[in-house]
Amino acid sequence: MLIETTGLTKAFGGLTAVDDVDVGIEEGKITAIIGPNGAGKSTLFNVISGFHSSTNGKITFNGEDITKKKAFNIAKLGIARTFQTTNLFEQATVMDNVVIGHRLRTKSGVFDALLQTPRLKREERACREKAEEVLTFVGLQKESDRLVSDISQEAKKRAAFAVALATDPKIVFLDEPAAGVNPEETGGLVALMRKMVNNGLTVCLIEHKMQMIMELADHIVVLNQGKKIAEGTPEEIQNNDTVIQAYLGGGEEAADAH
Ligand SMILES: Nc1ncnc2c1ncn2[C@@H]1O[C@H](COP(=O)(O)OP(=O)(O)OP(=O)(O)O)[C@@H](O)[C@H]1O
């Protein structure tokens, strides 16, 4: 397993958002985390990527214990993520957004910037080249000089993927990659996620669009009220009584999650 959690728990005061969860994310595969609203999916992402500290349990990456590492160091190991609401700079170009993402990987400090050292110039060039490469990969090469505020929702999702990919990750965590995108446009995002995996990446995503998940995922983990209630192939999950019960019993939003 590329990432493995054992007994992972995150409590916010009296509320246990992630409750004793064991999850394995297999290298080179697409793993989906599903579950009704408030099930703990985003919290699980936040704890694995170091944005929140865990209350209990262990997280390993390639066998290495990363439980106590901070977000920045986890990112440097090759674990990237996107957010539910794409946190792009709307008034900057697509290219500049990606270049900023790539700076995480480079070494120039404030002195290099002040002195305009050769290292800084070299790194700036490398950043732009990397940004061009990932923008081409996600199909945004023609949009690279446009302001983020001027591109479509689907293109913003692609740009968020590009920002994540610019850090040369081994695994990307995508939080609702198709949220807010027209049903006709989700096909392109599905193809892009498959392309990532075909290029050696591992993908883990949270998504409410069930049809899309059933087509896309190799492995599905189902959370409900912080607990893992099932995992398996799309077919196994579709036929799992506990899962069906959780969704039907989860109120309007859950029943609406198609
Ligand atoms: N920073 C926080 N402080 C306090 N409670 C939180 C915090 N983040 C999440 N929670 C709570 O933890 C529970 C799980 O939330 P989480 O956002 O992880 O669920 P989710 O499965 O991602 O839901 P959704 O599908 O609606 O995004 C919810 O009850 C939520 O209110």
The ligand as an ORCA input file, in Angstrom:
! r2SCAN-3c Opt
* xyz 0 1
  N     -12.523     22.186     11.767
  C     -13.588     21.579     12.318
  N     -14.008     21.871     13.572
  C     -15.074     21.258     14.100
  N     -15.803     20.302     13.487
  C     -15.441     19.978     12.237
  C     -14.331     20.590     11.581
  N     -14.197     20.050     10.333
  C     -15.203     19.152     10.223
  N     -15.938     19.102     11.354
  C     -17.073     18.217     11.599
  O     -16.670     16.893     11.357
  C     -17.704     16.141     10.722
  C     -17.202     15.570      9.427
  O     -17.022     16.632      8.505
  P     -16.340     16.455      7.089
  O     -16.292     17.800      6.441
  O     -15.078     15.708      7.222
  O     -17.398     15.528      6.354
  P     -17.533     15.192      4.812
  O     -17.819     13.733      4.760
  O     -16.357     15.695      4.076
  O     -18.840     16.002      4.432
  P     -19.258     16.720      3.042
  O     -19.612     15.624      2.099
  O     -20.446     17.512      3.452
  O     -18.107     17.559      2.607
  C     -18.884     17.088     10.546
  O     -19.774     16.885     11.619
  C     -18.233     18.461     10.637
  O     -19.130     19.416     11.157
*
